[in-house]
Amino acid sequence: MHSLIRYAVIFVAERVGFFHFDSVGNPMENFSTSQRACLINPGEKYSRQVLPDLESKPETLHALFNVNYPYPDLNTERFSRMRNINVLCLGRWGNSYKKSNEAEETKHDVEVDKTESLKGLRNMKHQHHVEVESTEFLKGLRNMKHLKLLSLQGISRINELPETIQKLVNLKILDLNACHNLEAIPENIVSLQKLTHLDISECYMLDYMPKGLGSLTELQVLKGFVISNLKIKNAGTLDDLKGLPKLRKLSIYTAKKDFPGVEDLKALRYITALQKLKIEWGGKSRAKKGEIGSDSRRLKRIDAFRQESNAAVIPCLPEHLVKLDLQCYPETKAPIWLSPGSLENLQKLYIRGGHLSVLGPTHGGNDNWNVKILRLKFLKELRMDWRVLHDAFPHLIYLEKFKCPKMTLFPCDGTGVWLDRENLANQPLEELELTWSFLSESST
């Protein structure tokens, strides 16, 4: 953030009593008048002590943010007394960590299993590591009837959520992103009928989703939905999401190389409000040999496509998608559902990692893509030159190419970016997720 903008935000926030700040603009722990507090690292020179009032009057607290405190110490009794709190962010503050290139490449290697993925994640350079000695304090959630936002992002040692999670009847946002030890989502999460945002992405110990998520009819964003290749009783499937009329953003994590199958594609098309879809393939199959015959499964899938083709209905992704993000796609050729003719409304296409070597209308037809923003990263096998790609994507205004050694003759700058500035001037940058400050530094 620009220093002048930061100063203006701090000035307004302090004037209206949103937070207390010290002389250099750092938030302070005092919440005697603002009813909003921050957890501050006591090692920082501007911090004297951590939440002196939390011991005596936690009932007055309405919001608690962990700014940079690595080891939040909240006992169950004290936590239970925060009965009037609305916002509770104990995990990482925003996007406060950076990944090294090595760790990102490890994450995008489709052949690694879960344990190897976790090793790569441990190599990431965290600026803000959050750890708790025990999760007993989470039992205090039972008294937080007014809580609307709960973020435990990046907190280690959280293996499971307490049963008291069902008491948060007014909760709208639940952020469990990067809780790497989380092993299961409780079935009673379906009690959170006001939930609009659920983020369980980067929780790589999760093997399946609970059934019943379709009853969360207010859900708009669901990140990290797991599609298991194991036969698990009562495991949730994409069919459970058919009844979500407001779901506009969905990300999926799966170890199944043949995902999405015919039934998966049909289920996705029933999510009528869906606009943004992300699919990440990762890990190795843990199914026992003989439990699922890979050859027979492949034949069934081919037969299913053949039957649909005979009926002149080829399964495809929802036609109203505007953004599609594919990570670690395991095959070498583009799937039949990735074609411009079936994704006419697609504006943004991101493909990162995997073994893809051919991109384009390889299944017949000469349709061109309507995509305006294309991001291609870590595609070591993708072979294409600029002329062929530009012919396939005639409406392209932004291209980002990174570590794709077999893509040649591209007029990108030193950062791997190409812009069509003439057409870009007439585009709404908010919809394209670009900023003028970034564009001004990029060359054509």
C-alpha positions as CSV (number, residue, x, y, z in Angstrom):
1,M,0.0,0.0,0.0
2,H,1.2,3.5,-0.8
3,S,2.5,5.3,2.2
4,L,0.1,8.3,1.8
5,I,-2.9,5.9,1.4
6,R,-1.8,4.0,4.5
7,Y,-1.5,7.2,6.5
8,A,-5.0,8.3,5.4
9,V,-6.5,4.9,6.3
10,I,-4.9,5.0,9.7
11,F,-6.0,8.6,10.3
12,V,-9.6,7.8,9.5
13,A,-9.6,4.6,11.5
14,E,-8.3,6.3,14.6
15,R,-10.6,9.3,14.3
16,V,-13.7,7.1,14.2
17,G,-12.3,4.9,17.0
18,F,-12.0,1.8,14.9
19,F,-8.5,1.0,16.3
20,H,-5.9,2.7,18.5
21,F,-2.5,3.3,16.9
22,D,0.9,4.4,18.3
23,S,2.9,7.3,17.0
24,V,4.3,5.4,14.0
25,G,1.0,3.9,12.9
26,N,1.2,0.5,14.5
27,P,-2.0,-0.9,16.0
28,M,-2.1,-1.1,19.8
29,E,-3.6,-3.7,22.2
30,N,-5.8,-1.3,24.1
31,F,-9.5,-1.8,23.3
32,S,-11.1,0.2,26.2
33,T,-13.0,2.4,23.8
34,S,-12.8,0.8,20.4
35,Q,-14.0,-2.7,21.4
36,R,-11.5,-4.0,18.9
37,A,-8.1,-5.5,19.8
38,C,-5.0,-6.8,18.2
39,L,-2.6,-9.5,19.2
40,I,0.9,-8.0,18.9
41,N,4.2,-9.7,19.0
42,P,5.8,-8.7,22.3
43,G,9.2,-8.9,20.6
44,E,8.4,-5.8,18.5
45,K,9.8,-2.6,20.0
46,Y,6.5,-0.8,19.8
47,S,4.7,-3.3,21.9
48,R,4.9,-3.3,25.7
49,Q,2.6,-6.2,26.6
50,V,-0.1,-8.3,25.1
51,L,-3.8,-7.4,25.7
52,P,-3.7,-6.2,29.3
53,D,-7.5,-5.8,29.4
54,L,-8.2,-9.3,28.0
55,E,-7.9,-10.8,31.5
56,S,-10.4,-8.5,33.1
57,K,-13.1,-7.6,30.5
58,P,-13.2,-9.9,27.5
59,E,-17.0,-9.5,27.5
60,T,-16.6,-6.1,25.9
61,L,-14.6,-7.3,23.0
62,H,-16.3,-7.3,19.5
63,A,-13.3,-8.1,17.3
64,L,-9.9,-9.6,17.8
65,F,-7.2,-9.6,15.1
66,N,-3.8,-11.4,15.2
67,V,-1.5,-9.0,13.6
68,N,1.9,-10.8,14.1
69,Y,1.7,-12.8,17.3
70,P,3.1,-16.3,16.6
71,Y,1.9,-18.1,19.8
72,P,-1.5,-16.9,20.8
73,D,-2.2,-17.9,24.4
74,L,-5.9,-18.1,25.1
75,N,-7.2,-20.4,27.8
76,T,-10.7,-21.9,27.6
77,E,-12.1,-19.9,30.5
78,R,-10.9,-16.5,29.1
79,F,-12.0,-17.5,25.6
80,S,-15.4,-18.5,26.7
81,R,-16.0,-15.1,28.2
82,M,-15.8,-13.4,24.7
83,R,-19.5,-13.9,24.3
84,N,-20.1,-10.7,22.4
85,I,-17.4,-11.0,19.8
86,N,-18.3,-10.7,16.1
87,V,-14.9,-11.1,14.4
88,L,-12.2,-13.5,15.5
89,C,-9.0,-13.8,13.4
90,L,-6.4,-15.8,15.3
91,G,-4.5,-17.1,12.2
92,R,-2.3,-15.4,9.7
93,W,-3.2,-11.8,9.0
94,G,-4.2,-11.7,5.3
95,N,-1.5,-12.9,2.9
96,S,1.3,-12.5,5.3
97,Y,3.6,-15.2,4.0
98,K,5.6,-15.7,0.8
99,K,6.5,-18.9,-1.0
100,S,9.9,-19.6,-2.4
101,N,10.1,-20.6,-6.1
102,E,11.3,-24.0,-4.9
103,A,8.3,-24.6,-2.7
104,E,5.9,-23.5,-5.4
105,E,7.4,-25.9,-7.9
106,T,7.2,-28.7,-5.4
107,K,3.5,-27.9,-4.9
108,H,2.9,-28.1,-8.7
109,D,4.6,-31.4,-9.2
110,V,1.7,-33.7,-9.9
111,E,3.6,-36.9,-9.0
112,V,4.3,-36.1,-5.4
113,D,2.2,-37.6,-2.7
114,K,0.7,-35.8,0.3
115,T,3.7,-36.3,2.6
116,E,6.0,-34.9,-0.1
117,S,3.7,-32.0,-0.6
118,L,3.8,-31.2,3.1
119,K,7.6,-31.3,3.0
120,G,7.5,-28.7,0.3
121,L,5.1,-26.6,2.3
122,R,7.4,-26.7,5.3
123,N,10.2,-25.3,3.1
124,M,8.1,-22.1,2.5
125,K,9.5,-19.0,4.0
126,H,6.8,-17.9,6.5
127,Q,6.9,-14.3,7.7
128,H,4.1,-15.1,10.2
129,H,4.1,-18.6,11.8
130,V,1.2,-19.3,14.1
131,E,1.2,-22.2,16.6
132,V,-0.9,-23.2,19.6
133,E,0.1,-25.6,22.3
134,S,-3.4,-26.9,22.6
135,T,-6.8,-26.5,20.9
136,E,-8.8,-26.8,24.1
137,F,-9.6,-23.1,24.0
138,L,-11.7,-23.7,20.9
139,K,-14.3,-25.3,23.1
140,G,-15.1,-21.7,24.2
141,L,-16.8,-21.2,20.8
142,R,-20.0,-22.5,22.3
143,N,-20.6,-19.1,23.9
144,M,-20.0,-17.0,20.8
145,K,-23.5,-16.8,19.5
146,H,-22.8,-13.4,17.7
147,L,-19.7,-14.5,15.9
148,K,-19.8,-13.8,12.1
149,L,-16.2,-14.4,11.0
150,L,-13.8,-17.0,12.3
151,S,-10.3,-17.3,10.8
152,L,-7.9,-20.0,12.0
153,Q,-5.8,-19.6,8.8
154,G,-2.4,-21.3,9.0
155,I,-2.6,-22.3,12.7
156,S,-0.7,-25.6,13.2
157,R,-1.8,-28.5,15.5
158,I,-5.5,-28.1,14.8
159,N,-6.4,-31.7,14.0
160,E,-10.1,-31.3,14.3
161,L,-12.8,-28.8,15.0
162,P,-14.7,-29.1,18.2
163,E,-18.3,-30.2,18.3
164,T,-19.2,-26.7,19.6
165,I,-18.7,-25.3,16.1
166,Q,-22.4,-26.0,15.6
167,K,-23.2,-23.3,18.2
168,L,-22.0,-20.6,15.9
169,V,-25.5,-20.0,14.4
170,N,-24.7,-16.6,13.1
171,L,-21.3,-17.5,11.5
172,K,-21.0,-16.3,7.9
173,I,-17.3,-16.8,7.1
174,L,-15.1,-19.8,8.2
175,D,-11.5,-19.6,7.2
176,L,-9.4,-22.8,7.7
177,N,-7.0,-22.2,4.9
178,A,-3.6,-23.9,5.4
179,C,-4.5,-25.7,8.6
180,H,-2.1,-28.5,7.5
181,N,-2.9,-30.9,10.4
182,L,-6.7,-30.7,9.9
183,E,-7.9,-34.3,9.3
184,A,-11.7,-34.0,9.1
185,I,-14.5,-31.6,8.8
186,P,-17.3,-32.4,11.3
187,E,-20.7,-33.4,10.0
188,N,-22.4,-30.8,12.2
189,I,-20.9,-28.1,10.1
190,V,-24.2,-28.3,8.2
191,S,-25.8,-26.5,11.2
192,L,-24.1,-23.3,10.1
193,Q,-27.1,-22.2,8.0
194,K,-25.9,-18.6,7.5
195,L,-22.5,-19.6,6.2
196,T,-21.6,-17.8,2.9
197,H,-17.8,-18.5,2.7
198,L,-16.0,-21.7,3.6
199,D,-12.3,-22.0,2.9
200,I,-10.6,-25.3,3.6
201,S,-8.0,-25.1,0.8
202,E,-4.4,-26.3,1.4
203,C,-5.7,-28.7,4.1
204,Y,-3.9,-31.6,2.6
205,M,-4.6,-34.1,5.4
206,L,-8.3,-34.1,4.5
207,D,-9.4,-37.2,2.6
208,Y,-13.1,-36.4,2.1
209,M,-16.0,-34.0,2.6
210,P,-18.9,-34.6,4.9
211,K,-22.3,-35.2,3.3
212,G,-25.0,-32.5,3.6
213,L,-23.2,-29.4,2.4
214,G,-26.0,-28.9,0.0
215,S,-28.1,-27.8,2.9
216,L,-25.9,-24.6,3.3
217,T,-28.1,-22.7,0.8
218,E,-26.4,-19.3,1.6
219,L,-23.0,-20.6,0.6
220,Q,-21.4,-18.4,-2.1
221,V,-17.7,-19.4,-1.9
222,L,-16.4,-22.9,-1.2
223,K,-12.6,-23.5,-1.4
224,G,-10.9,-26.8,-1.0
225,F,-13.7,-29.3,-1.7
226,V,-12.0,-32.7,-1.7
227,I,-12.9,-35.4,-4.2
228,S,-11.5,-38.7,-2.8
229,N,-10.4,-41.7,-4.8
230,L,-11.1,-43.9,-1.7
231,K,-14.3,-45.7,-0.9
232,I,-15.4,-43.9,2.2
233,K,-18.8,-44.4,3.7
234,N,-20.9,-41.2,3.8
235,A,-18.3,-39.2,1.9
236,G,-19.7,-36.1,0.2
237,T,-19.7,-35.8,-3.6
238,L,-20.3,-33.0,-6.1
239,D,-23.9,-34.1,-6.2
240,D,-24.3,-32.6,-2.7
241,L,-23.6,-29.2,-4.2
242,K,-26.4,-29.3,-6.7
243,G,-28.8,-27.5,-4.3
244,L,-26.6,-24.5,-3.7
245,P,-28.3,-21.7,-5.6
246,K,-25.8,-19.0,-4.7
247,L,-22.5,-20.8,-5.1
248,R,-20.5,-18.7,-7.5
249,K,-16.9,-19.8,-6.6
250,L,-15.7,-23.3,-6.1
251,S,-12.2,-24.9,-5.8
252,I,-11.7,-28.6,-5.8
253,Y,-8.7,-30.8,-4.7
254,T,-8.5,-34.4,-6.0
255,A,-6.1,-37.3,-6.3
256,K,-8.1,-38.8,-9.1
257,K,-6.3,-38.5,-12.4
258,D,-9.5,-39.2,-14.4
259,F,-11.4,-36.3,-12.6
260,P,-13.8,-34.9,-13.7
261,G,-15.8,-37.8,-15.0
262,V,-19.1,-37.7,-16.8
263,E,-21.1,-37.6,-13.6
264,D,-18.9,-35.0,-12.1
265,L,-19.4,-32.7,-15.1
266,K,-23.2,-33.2,-15.0
267,A,-23.2,-32.3,-11.3
268,L,-21.1,-29.1,-11.9
269,R,-23.6,-28.0,-14.6
270,Y,-26.4,-28.1,-12.0
271,I,-24.6,-25.4,-10.0
272,T,-26.2,-22.7,-12.0
273,A,-24.6,-19.7,-10.3
274,L,-21.1,-21.0,-10.6
275,Q,-18.7,-18.5,-12.3
276,K,-15.3,-19.3,-11.0
277,L,-13.9,-22.9,-10.8
278,K,-10.5,-24.1,-9.7
279,I,-9.4,-27.8,-10.0
280,E,-6.1,-29.0,-8.4
281,W,-4.8,-32.5,-8.9
282,G,-2.3,-33.8,-6.4
283,G,-1.1,-36.8,-4.4
284,K,-1.0,-40.4,-5.3
285,S,-3.9,-42.9,-5.3
286,R,-4.2,-44.7,-2.0
287,A,-6.7,-47.2,-3.3
288,K,-5.7,-50.8,-2.9
289,K,-4.7,-52.8,-6.0
290,G,-7.7,-54.7,-7.3
291,E,-10.2,-52.4,-5.5
292,I,-10.6,-50.3,-8.5
293,G,-9.3,-51.6,-11.8
294,S,-7.7,-48.7,-13.6
295,D,-8.2,-50.4,-17.0
296,S,-11.8,-51.1,-16.5
297,R,-12.4,-47.6,-15.1
298,R,-10.8,-46.1,-18.1
299,L,-12.9,-48.2,-20.4
300,K,-16.1,-47.2,-18.5
301,R,-15.2,-43.6,-18.9
302,I,-14.5,-43.9,-22.6
303,D,-17.8,-45.8,-23.1
304,A,-19.6,-43.1,-21.1
305,F,-18.3,-40.4,-23.4
306,R,-19.1,-42.5,-26.4
307,Q,-22.7,-43.0,-25.2
308,E,-23.1,-39.3,-24.6
309,S,-21.6,-38.5,-28.0
310,N,-24.1,-40.8,-29.7
311,A,-26.8,-38.8,-28.0
312,A,-25.2,-35.6,-29.3
313,V,-24.6,-34.4,-25.8
314,I,-20.9,-34.3,-24.8
315,P,-20.4,-33.6,-21.0
316,C,-18.7,-30.3,-20.4
317,L,-18.1,-27.7,-17.8
318,P,-20.8,-25.1,-16.9
319,E,-21.1,-22.8,-19.9
320,H,-21.5,-19.7,-17.8
321,L,-17.9,-20.0,-16.3
322,V,-15.9,-16.8,-16.5
323,K,-12.8,-18.0,-14.8
324,L,-11.1,-21.5,-14.9
325,D,-8.0,-22.4,-12.9
326,L,-6.3,-25.8,-13.5
327,Q,-3.4,-26.8,-11.4
328,C,-1.2,-29.9,-12.0
329,Y,-3.3,-31.4,-14.7
330,P,-2.0,-35.0,-15.0
331,E,-2.5,-35.8,-18.7
332,T,-0.5,-34.6,-21.7
333,K,-3.4,-33.7,-24.0
334,A,-6.2,-31.2,-23.2
335,P,-9.4,-32.9,-22.0
336,I,-12.5,-33.0,-24.0
337,W,-14.3,-30.6,-21.6
338,L,-11.6,-27.9,-22.2
339,S,-12.7,-26.5,-25.5
340,P,-13.6,-23.0,-26.7
341,G,-16.9,-24.1,-28.1
342,S,-18.3,-25.2,-24.7
343,L,-16.8,-22.3,-22.7
344,E,-17.9,-19.3,-24.8
345,N,-18.2,-17.0,-21.7
346,L,-14.8,-17.8,-20.3
347,Q,-12.7,-14.7,-19.8
348,K,-9.8,-16.0,-17.7
349,L,-7.9,-19.2,-18.1
350,Y,-5.0,-20.2,-15.7
351,I,-3.1,-23.4,-16.2
352,R,-0.2,-24.1,-13.7
353,G,1.9,-27.2,-13.4
354,G,1.3,-30.7,-14.7
355,H,2.2,-32.6,-17.9
356,L,0.1,-30.8,-20.5
357,S,1.9,-30.7,-23.8
358,V,-1.0,-29.7,-26.2
359,L,-3.4,-26.8,-25.7
360,G,-6.1,-25.9,-28.2
361,P,-9.1,-27.3,-30.1
362,T,-7.6,-30.8,-30.4
363,H,-11.0,-32.5,-30.4
364,G,-12.2,-31.2,-33.7
365,G,-13.6,-27.9,-34.8
366,N,-11.9,-24.6,-35.5
367,D,-13.5,-22.5,-32.7
368,N,-11.4,-19.8,-31.1
369,W,-11.2,-18.9,-27.5
370,N,-12.9,-15.7,-26.1
371,V,-10.4,-15.7,-23.2
372,K,-8.9,-12.3,-22.5
373,I,-6.5,-13.2,-19.7
374,L,-4.2,-16.3,-20.0
375,R,-1.7,-17.4,-17.3
376,L,0.6,-20.4,-18.1
377,K,3.1,-21.4,-15.4
378,F,5.4,-24.4,-14.8
379,L,4.4,-26.2,-18.0
380,K,7.6,-27.9,-18.9
381,E,6.1,-30.0,-21.7
382,L,3.8,-27.5,-23.4
383,R,5.0,-26.9,-26.9
384,M,3.6,-23.9,-28.8
385,D,4.8,-20.8,-30.5
386,W,3.4,-17.3,-30.3
387,R,1.7,-17.3,-33.7
388,V,-0.3,-20.5,-33.0
389,L,-1.4,-19.4,-29.5
390,H,-2.4,-15.9,-30.7
391,D,-4.5,-17.4,-33.5
392,A,-6.3,-19.7,-31.0
393,F,-6.8,-16.7,-28.5
394,P,-7.6,-13.8,-30.8
395,H,-9.2,-11.7,-28.0
396,L,-6.2,-12.0,-25.7
397,I,-5.1,-8.8,-23.9
398,Y,-3.0,-10.2,-21.1
399,L,-0.6,-13.2,-21.2
400,E,1.7,-14.4,-18.4
401,K,4.2,-17.1,-19.2
402,F,6.5,-18.5,-16.5
403,K,8.9,-21.5,-16.7
404,C,7.4,-22.9,-20.0
405,P,10.7,-23.6,-21.8
406,K,9.1,-25.1,-25.0
407,M,6.9,-22.1,-25.7
408,T,8.9,-20.0,-28.2
409,L,8.9,-16.7,-30.0
410,F,6.7,-15.0,-27.4
411,P,7.0,-11.1,-27.2
412,C,6.9,-11.1,-23.4
413,D,8.9,-8.7,-21.2
414,G,11.5,-9.8,-18.6
415,T,8.8,-10.9,-16.2
416,G,7.1,-13.1,-18.8
417,V,4.2,-10.7,-19.4
418,W,2.6,-9.5,-22.7
419,L,0.0,-6.8,-22.9
420,D,-2.3,-5.6,-25.7
421,R,-2.3,-2.0,-24.4
422,E,-4.5,-0.7,-27.3
423,N,-7.4,-3.0,-26.3
424,L,-6.7,-2.9,-22.6
425,A,-7.6,0.7,-22.4
426,N,-11.2,-0.1,-23.0
427,Q,-11.5,-2.9,-20.5
428,P,-12.8,-2.6,-16.9
429,L,-9.7,-3.4,-14.8
430,E,-11.8,-4.5,-11.8
431,E,-13.3,-7.4,-13.7
432,L,-9.9,-8.4,-15.2
433,E,-8.2,-8.4,-11.7
434,L,-5.4,-6.1,-12.9
435,T,-4.2,-2.8,-11.6
436,W,-2.9,0.3,-13.3
437,S,0.2,0.4,-11.1
438,F,1.2,-3.0,-12.3
439,L,0.4,-2.2,-15.9
440,S,2.5,1.0,-15.9
441,E,5.6,-1.0,-15.0
442,S,5.1,-3.6,-17.7
443,S,6.3,-3.3,-21.2
444,T,4.6,-4.3,-24.4
